[in-house]
Amino acid sequence: MSKFGQHKVTWVTYVLYVQLFILLTGIDQFTKDLITKSFAIAQVKPVIGGFFSLMYVRNKGSAFSMFANQSWGVKVLSIVSAIALVVVLFIAFFVLTKFKSTRLCTCLIFLAAGTLGNLIDRVRLNYVVDFLRFDFGSYTFPIFNVADICVTVSCIVLAVLLIFSDRFIPEIPFSSDKSEEEKHD
């Protein structure tokens, strides 16, 4: 019987993760394309009056538009995103192969898809398309997109998994070979 969050890993598992990665990135790019073709910049269309609306904005920075006014911002963020994407995909592959933790791997795939979605925008457009707007009275939450949702949700779930690692993540052996030998003696 497998541990909670662990499953037998076959080639089908890898194919499913690749499909999930492509699907999430595709949904992000599709929704951004739809907005850019249907909206003028800064155009607002209320969905739930006074609470949720669609609004096309161009974010030249990172989260919450940090570094948006820096000439080097998009280039540096693109390089950092590309490196992060490769690292996260490598870790996801390693986690799935070595520890067979499908929950952890799923979180990492969401994180990678969100990273790629915004990286595509930065490289292709020199900005990120944001369009989901929430208003709470006079406060407007920073406008975001599907890729941002993937990144945020995966980070929250990863934090929960790490806090409760003995329940959700298989035990990762940190002991050396020498200590393993001592246990068997």
C-alpha positions in Angstrom: 0.0 0.0 0.0 1.4 3.4 -0.9 1.8 6.4 1.4 -0.7 9.3 1.3 0.2 11.3 -1.8 2.3 8.6 -3.4 1.3 6.6 -6.4 2.9 4.2 -8.8 4.7 6.3 -11.5 4.6 5.1 -15.1 5.2 6.8 -18.4 1.4 7.7 -18.4 2.0 9.7 -15.3 4.6 11.8 -17.0 2.4 12.3 -20.1 -0.5 13.4 -17.8 1.8 16.0 -16.1 3.0 17.3 -19.5 -0.6 17.6 -20.6 -1.5 19.4 -17.4 1.4 21.8 -18.0 0.4 22.5 -21.6 -3.3 22.8 -20.6 -2.7 25.4 -17.9 -0.3 27.4 -20.0 -2.7 27.2 -22.9 -5.7 28.4 -20.8 -3.5 31.4 -19.6 -2.5 32.3 -23.1 -6.0 31.8 -24.5 -7.6 34.1 -21.9 -4.9 36.8 -22.4 -5.4 36.6 -26.2 -9.2 36.9 -25.8 -8.8 40.0 -23.6 -6.3 41.7 -25.9 -8.6 41.2 -28.9 -11.8 42.2 -27.1 -10.7 45.1 -24.9 -9.0 48.4 -25.2 -6.3 49.1 -22.7 -7.8 50.1 -19.3 -11.3 49.2 -20.6 -13.5 47.8 -17.7 -16.4 45.4 -18.1 -18.2 44.6 -14.8 -19.1 41.0 -14.2 -20.4 41.3 -10.6 -21.1 45.0 -10.1 -18.8 46.7 -7.6 -16.9 43.5 -6.9 -15.5 41.7 -9.9 -14.7 43.0 -13.4 -12.5 42.4 -16.4 -10.0 45.1 -17.1 -7.2 45.0 -19.7 -3.9 46.3 -18.3 -0.3 45.8 -19.3 2.0 45.0 -16.4 5.7 45.8 -17.2 6.9 44.7 -13.8 6.6 41.6 -11.6 4.0 40.9 -8.9 2.1 44.0 -7.9 3.9 45.9 -10.7 7.2 45.9 -8.9 10.1 47.1 -11.1 7.6 48.4 -13.7 9.4 51.7 -14.0 12.8 50.2 -14.4 14.2 50.0 -17.9 15.9 46.7 -17.1 12.9 45.3 -15.3 11.3 43.1 -18.0 14.7 41.7 -19.2 15.8 40.8 -15.7 12.4 39.3 -14.8 12.5 37.3 -18.1 15.9 35.9 -17.2 14.9 35.1 -13.7 11.6 33.5 -14.8 13.4 31.3 -17.4 15.9 30.1 -14.8 13.0 29.5 -12.3 11.0 27.6 -14.9 13.9 25.2 -15.7 14.6 24.7 -12.0 11.0 24.1 -11.1 10.5 21.6 -13.9 13.7 19.8 -12.9 12.5 19.6 -9.3 9.1 18.4 -10.4 10.7 15.6 -12.4 13.0 14.7 -9.6 10.2 14.7 -7.0 8.0 12.5 -9.1 10.8 10.1 -10.1 12.6 9.8 -6.7 9.8 10.3 -4.2 6.7 9.6 -6.2 4.8 12.5 -4.6 2.0 13.3 -7.0 0.6 16.1 -4.8 3.9 17.9 -4.6 4.6 17.3 -8.3 1.1 18.7 -9.2 1.9 21.9 -7.3 5.2 22.3 -9.0 3.5 21.8 -12.4 1.0 24.6 -11.6 4.0 26.8 -10.5 5.9 26.0 -13.7 2.8 26.7 -16.0 2.2 30.0 -14.3 5.8 31.0 -14.7 5.8 30.0 -18.3 2.5 31.8 -19.0 3.9 35.2 -17.8 7.4 34.5 -19.3 5.8 34.1 -22.7 4.2 37.5 -22.4 7.4 39.2 -21.2 9.4 37.8 -24.1 6.7 38.2 -26.8 5.1 41.5 -25.7 7.6 43.1 -23.2 4.8 43.2 -20.6 2.3 40.8 -19.0 -1.4 40.9 -19.8 -3.5 41.2 -16.6 -7.3 41.4 -16.6 -8.9 40.0 -13.5 -10.0 42.8 -11.2 -11.5 42.6 -7.7 -12.8 45.7 -5.8 -13.4 45.7 -2.1 -15.2 49.0 -1.4 -12.7 51.7 -2.3 -9.8 49.2 -2.5 -8.9 47.6 -5.8 -6.8 44.4 -5.5 -3.9 44.3 -7.9 -5.1 43.1 -11.3 -3.9 39.6 -12.2 -4.3 36.7 -14.7 -4.6 32.9 -14.9 -0.8 32.4 -14.7 -0.8 34.5 -11.5 -3.6 32.2 -10.1 -1.5 29.1 -10.9 1.6 30.6 -9.2 -0.3 31.9 -6.1 -2.3 28.7 -5.5 0.7 26.5 -6.0 2.7 28.5 -3.5 0.0 28.4 -0.9 -0.5 24.6 -1.3 3.3 24.1 -1.3 3.5 26.0 2.0 0.7 23.9 3.5 2.5 20.7 2.2 5.8 21.8 3.7 4.2 22.7 7.1 2.4 19.4 7.3 5.1 17.4 5.4 4.8 14.3 7.5 1.2 14.0 6.3 1.3 15.2 2.7 4.9 14.7 1.4 6.6 11.4 1.6 9.5 11.4 4.1 12.6 12.5 2.2 15.6 10.7 3.5 18.3 13.2 4.6 20.4 10.6 6.3 23.8 9.6 4.9 24.6 6.0 3.8 26.7 5.6 6.9 23.8 6.2 9.3 21.7 3.8 7.2 24.3 1.1 7.7 24.3 1.7 11.4 20.5 1.1 11.5 20.9 -2.3 9.9 23.7 -3.5 12.3 
